[in-house]
Structure formats: C-alpha cells, structure tokens
Amino acid sequence: MSSDLMLASGKLSSYKILTTYLSILDKKERDKALPKTRDLEYVRMLIDEGIKRLDEIIKELSENLRDRINGYYAKKAVKDVLGLDVDEVEAKDYVAKELASWILEISENLNIIKLKGSWERR
C-alpha cells in the first residue's frame, strides 16, 4: 500500500488508514493534508534540537499535523480499515501518526535524516 504514497518505503507503516483517508477527501482537503516543505523543515528542526528517538519525533510531528486532518473523514477511514468506532480525536491521532511516518520516510529518501533500527550501530 505504501507504493501509493510518493517516497514511502513502508519501513514505518503500511499506511492503510492514511491511504484510505486520502482517497475519501476532496482535492482541497487532500491538498491540506499532504506533506509540505515545512514538514520536512520541522523534522530537521526536531533533530537539530536533539530529539533523536523515532517515537518522540513521530509524537511531536503528529501533534504538529493534527490540525490539518479532518476528524469526520479520519473516523470514517479508521472504521473502514480497522473496523473500530473511535471518536474524531482518536481517529485524527491514527491518521496523524501515519502521516508523520510518511513524512519521516520522505525525509530519509531525500537524505534529510537516516532511519536506523535499535539493533543498528549508531
């Protein structure tokens, strides 16, 4: 499924919720949600500030992205993919986490960051 998303490697997510979410949006909402240059700059800033752990970067980036996500459609995407009936806030969290993961994979593919597993030597 990650092949549907430009520069996604699938290292961090299958992106099923995100791709479902993006597919049900109109063009205006989709354009609002898609990764921007400022998202890549934010990733660089987080790294420069000393945040190195992947979970911390995803958390910070997700919080930064949450306002760009439509809760109604996020809830629908979570229901369609996972079969869960969650509230809009929790649904936005699901989508924001996948969007943040995609932005990190884009950042890696553009040589802004290097994603390493905990087993890899630093």
Backbone hydrogen bonds, N-H to C=O, Kabsch-Sander energy under -0.5 kcal/mol:
donor,donor_aa,acceptor,acceptor_aa,energy
4,D,1,M,-2.0
5,L,2,S,-1.8
6,M,4,D,-0.5
8,A,5,L,-1.9
9,S,7,L,-0.5
19,T,15,Y,-2.8
20,T,16,K,-1.9
21,Y,17,I,-2.9
22,L,18,L,-3.0
23,S,19,T,-1.8
24,I,20,T,-1.1
24,I,21,Y,-0.8
25,L,21,Y,-0.6
25,L,22,L,-0.7
30,R,26,D,-2.7
31,D,27,K,-2.8
32,K,28,K,-1.6
33,A,29,E,-1.6
34,L,30,R,-2.2
39,D,36,K,-1.0
40,L,36,K,-1.3
41,E,37,T,-2.2
42,Y,38,R,-1.9
43,V,39,D,-2.0
44,R,40,L,-2.1
45,M,41,E,-2.2
46,L,42,Y,-2.5
47,I,43,V,-2.2
48,D,44,R,-2.7
49,E,45,M,-2.0
50,G,47,I,-1.8
51,I,46,L,-2.3
52,K,50,G,-0.8
57,I,53,R,-2.3
58,I,54,L,-2.8
59,K,55,D,-2.0
60,E,56,E,-2.5
61,L,57,I,-2.9
62,S,58,I,-2.8
63,E,59,K,-2.2
64,N,60,E,-1.7
65,L,61,L,-1.4
66,R,62,S,-1.7
68,R,65,L,-2.4
69,I,66,R,-1.6
71,G,69,I,-0.7
74,A,70,N,-2.3
75,K,71,G,-2.4
76,K,72,Y,-1.7
77,A,73,Y,-2.3
78,V,74,A,-2.5
79,K,75,K,-2.2
80,D,76,K,-2.6
81,V,77,A,-2.5
82,L,78,V,-2.7
83,G,78,V,-0.8
83,G,79,K,-1.1
84,L,78,V,-0.9
86,V,84,L,-0.9
91,A,87,D,-2.3
92,K,88,E,-2.4
93,D,89,V,-1.5
94,Y,90,E,-1.9
95,V,91,A,-2.2
96,A,92,K,-3.0
97,K,93,D,-2.3
98,E,94,Y,-1.7
99,L,95,V,-2.7
100,A,96,A,-2.8
101,S,97,K,-2.2
102,W,98,E,-2.3
103,I,99,L,-2.4
104,L,100,A,-2.1
105,E,101,S,-2.1
106,I,102,W,-2.6
107,S,103,I,-2.5
108,E,104,L,-2.1
109,N,105,E,-2.5
110,L,106,I,-1.7
111,N,108,E,-1.8
112,I,107,S,-3.2
113,I,107,S,-1.0
116,K,114,K,-0.5
120,E,117,G,-1.5
